[in-house]
């Protein structure tokens, strides 16, 4: 029975990491679709959304079965609870990637508002947070997870900076209002991706160290 339980736990971890790979790829493809003005890349993100949603349902089912049938304790229970929350955040990251891809398709119909400078920095930062939060999960590395937490404010600051700049463009030239607004939406989606990566990192810390740091500002420093 114990060997079967360990096998089920390992399968849960493998499926979670598979879903993580899908979500991470979706984000990267979506932002590249914006920068490269690539309609095919944006469409691919939309087409792959179903796979992420189906994976979320499968992982939820695995979690429910483990809790109901095995009644896990201590470390194993923390891992299963964390997996459930991480699963939800990964699905939400996939949703944000879809939003960015949809904006990319709409932006294609308009001239570029301005050279992309801060937006690539913001996307690189958000993608790095996702990547490191997932690596911290694989390695059970609480220190790497903590490094994700401290980057959340950097993403928020870039969001505010880009928004102010785009607002200036919209006030000066009404012709760019529509594409500029889509860029505002993209920055908001990237900010939310950073938030979900932060949630994953917090769950890793809980899983590894047994500490809930969701509302502890000191753990972000």
Phi, psi and omega per residue, in radians:
X1 nan -0.745 -3.131
X2 -1.136 -0.698 3.129
X3 -1.122 -0.698 3.102
X4 -1.105 -0.710 3.122
X5 -1.103 -0.770 3.126
X6 -1.105 -0.664 3.097
X7 -1.109 -0.739 3.125
X8 -1.129 -0.682 3.097
X9 -1.100 -0.743 -3.134
X10 -1.153 -0.676 3.091
X11 -1.129 -0.691 3.092
X12 -1.057 -0.787 3.124
X13 -1.074 -0.764 -3.128
X14 -1.103 -0.729 3.138
X15 -1.187 -0.653 3.112
X16 -1.114 -0.728 3.132
X17 -1.211 -0.587 3.077
X18 -1.112 -0.785 3.106
X19 -1.117 -0.670 3.108
X20 -1.035 -0.707 3.111
X21 -1.116 -0.695 3.106
X22 -1.105 -0.771 -3.125
X23 -1.158 -0.747 -3.138
X24 -1.106 -0.733 3.120
X25 -1.147 -0.666 3.140
X26 -1.075 -0.750 3.134
X27 -1.100 -0.825 -3.106
X28 -1.080 -0.786 -3.131
X29 -1.133 -0.662 -3.104
X30 -1.144 -0.797 -3.110
X31 -1.242 -0.591 3.081
X32 -1.177 -0.557 3.078
X33 -1.074 -0.623 3.094
X34 -1.194 -0.908 -3.039
X35 -1.208 -0.595 -3.097
X36 -1.668 -0.045 -3.093
X37 0.922 0.886 -3.001
X38 -1.887 1.787 -3.118
X39 -1.139 -0.680 -3.108
X40 -1.112 -0.673 -3.133
X41 -1.175 -0.734 3.108
X42 -1.104 -0.735 3.136
X43 -1.121 -0.608 3.117
X44 -1.092 -0.682 3.106
X45 -1.069 -0.757 3.142
X46 -1.124 -0.691 -3.113
X47 -1.181 -0.519 -3.067
X48 -1.570 -0.022 -3.139
X49 -1.057 -0.674 -3.089
X50 -1.035 -0.674 -3.122
X51 -1.105 -0.689 3.125
X52 -1.168 -0.749 -3.140
X53 -1.118 -0.718 3.128
X54 -1.155 -0.641 3.122
X55 -1.151 -0.663 3.109
X56 -1.027 -0.791 -3.135
X57 -1.105 -0.752 3.140
X58 -1.066 -0.782 -3.120
X59 -1.163 -0.698 3.073
X60 -1.016 -0.735 3.129
X61 -1.118 -0.726 3.124
X62 -1.102 -0.724 3.129
X63 -1.086 -0.814 -3.116
X64 -1.072 -0.716 -3.127
X65 -1.173 -0.705 3.132
X66 -1.114 -0.758 -3.126
X67 -1.195 -0.750 -3.053
X68 -1.280 -0.679 -3.001
X69 -1.669 -0.512 -3.019
X70 -1.825 -0.350 -3.108
X71 0.832 1.066 -3.071
X72 -1.147 2.754 -3.130
X73 -2.214 2.798 2.950
X74 0.865 -2.101 -3.010
X75 -1.074 -0.732 -3.128
X76 -1.116 -0.691 3.126
X77 -1.149 -0.715 3.107
X78 -1.063 -0.727 3.130
X79 -1.107 -0.772 -3.099
X80 -1.146 -0.746 3.113
X81 -1.121 -0.727 3.114
X82 -1.136 -0.703 3.125
X83 -1.047 -0.692 3.135
X84 -1.099 -0.763 -3.130
X85 -1.232 -0.727 3.126
X86 -1.086 -0.691 3.092
X87 -0.965 -0.781 3.130
X88 -1.135 -0.734 3.137
X89 -1.158 -0.631 3.111
X90 -1.126 -0.689 3.110
X91 -1.134 -0.673 3.124
X92 -1.198 -0.632 3.053
X93 -1.072 -0.728 3.072
X94 -1.057 -0.687 3.103
X95 -1.103 -0.732 3.126
X96 -1.135 -0.644 3.085
X97 -1.102 -0.701 3.082
X98 -1.080 -0.745 3.106
X99 -1.032 -0.751 3.133
X100 -1.128 -0.737 3.127
X101 -1.086 -0.694 3.107
X102 -1.141 -0.705 3.067
X103 -1.116 -0.669 3.123
X104 -1.041 -0.734 3.129
X105 -1.136 -0.646 3.139
X106 -1.282 -0.634 -3.135
X107 -1.148 -0.517 -3.124
X108 -0.975 -0.436 -3.085
X109 -1.413 -0.050 -3.048
X110 -2.250 2.713 3.026
X111 -1.108 2.658 3.130
X112 -1.157 2.308 -3.073
X113 -1.136 -0.807 -3.081
X114 -2.799 2.859 3.048
X115 -1.059 2.447 3.125
X116 -1.406 2.011 3.128
X117 -2.137 -1.118 -3.099
X118 -1.330 -0.523 -3.122
X119 -1.110 -0.768 3.051
X120 -1.072 -0.637 3.084
X121 -1.085 -0.754 -3.133
X122 -1.158 -0.746 -3.135
X123 -1.156 -0.679 3.115
X124 -1.107 -0.705 3.130
X125 -1.148 -0.800 -3.132
X126 -1.139 -0.746 3.108
X127 -1.102 -0.667 3.104
X128 -1.119 -0.646 3.094
X129 -1.127 -0.744 3.100
X130 -1.090 -0.839 -3.099
X131 -1.052 -0.804 -3.087
X132 -1.263 -0.573 3.091
X133 -1.129 -0.660 3.128
X134 -1.283 -0.648 3.074
X135 -1.127 -0.636 3.113
X136 -1.143 -0.544 3.079
X137 -1.184 -0.821 -3.115
X138 -1.078 -0.750 -3.055
X139 -1.553 -0.114 -3.015
X140 0.943 0.846 -3.004
X141 -1.877 1.732 -3.106
X142 -1.188 -0.559 -3.130
X143 -1.190 -0.721 3.078
X144 -1.117 -0.682 3.096
X145 -1.077 -0.714 3.114
X146 -1.084 -0.601 -3.137
X147 -1.147 -0.451 3.075
X148 -1.225 -0.701 -3.086
X149 -1.036 -0.700 -3.041
X150 -1.308 -0.229 3.134
X151 -1.534 -0.155 -3.103
X152 -1.060 -0.734 3.136
X153 -1.139 -0.572 3.125
X154 -1.121 -0.712 3.101
X155 -1.125 -0.757 3.137
X156 -1.078 -0.709 -3.137
X157 -1.140 -0.710 3.103
X158 -1.150 -0.672 3.080
X159 -1.004 -0.826 -3.117
X160 -1.137 -0.703 -3.133
X161 -1.122 -0.814 -3.138
X162 -1.128 -0.704 3.135
X163 -1.064 -0.792 3.138
X164 -1.077 -0.714 -3.123
X165 -1.166 -0.765 3.141
X166 -1.175 -0.603 3.099
X167 -1.093 -0.679 3.094
X168 -1.094 -0.767 3.110
X169 -1.062 -0.725 -3.112
X170 -1.177 -0.613 3.139
X171 -1.252 -0.551 -3.094
X172 -1.479 -0.451 -3.059
X173 -2.549 1.821 -3.089
X174 -1.135 -0.338 -3.112
X175 -1.196 -0.340 -3.082
X176 -1.782 0.097 -3.053
X177 -1.014 -0.806 -3.054
X178 -1.126 -0.965 3.141
X179 -1.137 -0.569 3.120
X180 -1.146 -0.661 3.109
X181 -1.134 -0.653 3.085
X182 -1.091 -0.653 3.097
X183 -1.167 -0.623 3.048
X184 -1.052 -0.765 3.115
X185 -1.086 -0.681 3.133
X186 -1.117 -0.741 3.120
X187 -1.101 -0.650 3.100
X188 -1.143 -0.714 3.097
X189 -1.100 -0.728 3.114
X190 -1.117 -0.674 3.101
X191 -1.099 -0.702 3.122
X192 -1.198 -0.610 3.065
X193 -1.071 -0.739 3.067
X194 -1.058 -0.680 3.099
X195 -1.088 -0.757 -3.134
X196 -1.199 -0.630 3.056
X197 -1.102 -0.669 3.082
X198 -1.095 -0.741 3.099
X199 -1.033 -0.747 3.139
X200 -1.099 -0.759 3.134
X201 -1.078 -0.705 3.104
X202 -1.101 -0.677 3.116
X203 -1.188 -0.606 3.085
X204 -1.119 -0.749 3.112
X205 -1.069 -0.727 3.099
X206 -1.110 -0.754 -3.107
X207 -1.124 -0.744 -3.046
X208 -1.432 -0.807 -3.007
X209 -1.830 -0.176 -3.132
X210 1.282 0.345 -3.118
X211 -1.986 2.312 3.093
X212 -1.629 1.927 -3.058
X213 -1.943 0.321 -3.036
X214 -1.071 -0.550 -3.085
X215 -2.142 0.387 -3.121
X216 -1.879 1.795 -3.084
X217 -1.092 -0.550 -3.099
X218 -1.072 -0.523 -3.116
X219 -1.346 -0.118 3.097
X220 -1.627 -0.042 -3.105
X221 -1.839 nan nan
